[in-house]
């Protein structure tokens, strides 16, 4: 995989500090989202159709790119009128 040659040091506590209005040791490295074609291009492989495996692949991608968290979503919702 063509990941950058870095030693990732993710730390979600940086993002938690920002949410709590504290100063983290450095600015958290986050991305609200990456388009799937971009992620596939970076990975040089499509994501697995299996949801559990896809979550692992996404976590690996964000870890290897050095992000401090992995975005996730759910289909859970509340009914509305």
N, C-alpha and C positions, 0 to 999 in steps of 0.2 A: 504494500500500500504506500502511496506517495505522501505520507505524513511528514510534517517538518521534523527536523532532527532536534527536538527539544525534550527536556525532561519535565513532563507535566507535573505541576504541583497544585491541583485543584483544591479549593478550600471554600466550601459553602458558607462558612462562618463569616467570610467577607461580605457576602450578600446579606446575610442575617444582620450584620452590624449596620449596614446601610439602611435596611428596613427599620431598625431600632433607633435610627438617627444618631448612631455612633460613627466614629471614624475608623475605617478598616486599615490594615497595615499597607494596603495598596488598593487602587481602584479595582473593583471586581471585573473580571473579564466575562462578559455575557453577550448573548445574541438572542433577541426575542424569537427569532425563527430563522431557519435556513431553508430555502426552497429545496424540495426533494431532488430536482435535477442537479442542483449544485452539490448536494450531499453525495449523490450517486457518482458525479464526476470526480469529487475528491476521493471517494472510496475506490473508484474504478470498478465498482460492482453494484448491482442492484440490491435492494434490501430484501430480506427473506419475507415470504408471504405469511409466515408464522408470527403472530403478534409478540409472543414472548422473545423469540429470537430477534425480531426487529428491534425491540426495546434494548436488548443487549448490544446490538450493532450500533444503535444510536448513541448509547452511553459510551461505547468504545470510541466512536467518532469524536464526540465532544471532549472526552478525556484526552485523546491524542492531539487534538487541536489546542488544548490548554485552557478550555473554558472552566469556570468555577461552578457550573451547574449544568444540568441537562433539562431542556424544556420538555414538558410532557402535557398531554391532553387526555381528556376522558369524554366518553359519549354520554356520561351521566348528566341529566338535566331535570329541572323541575317542570311540571306541567304548567301551561299557561292558557289563557283564554284568547 
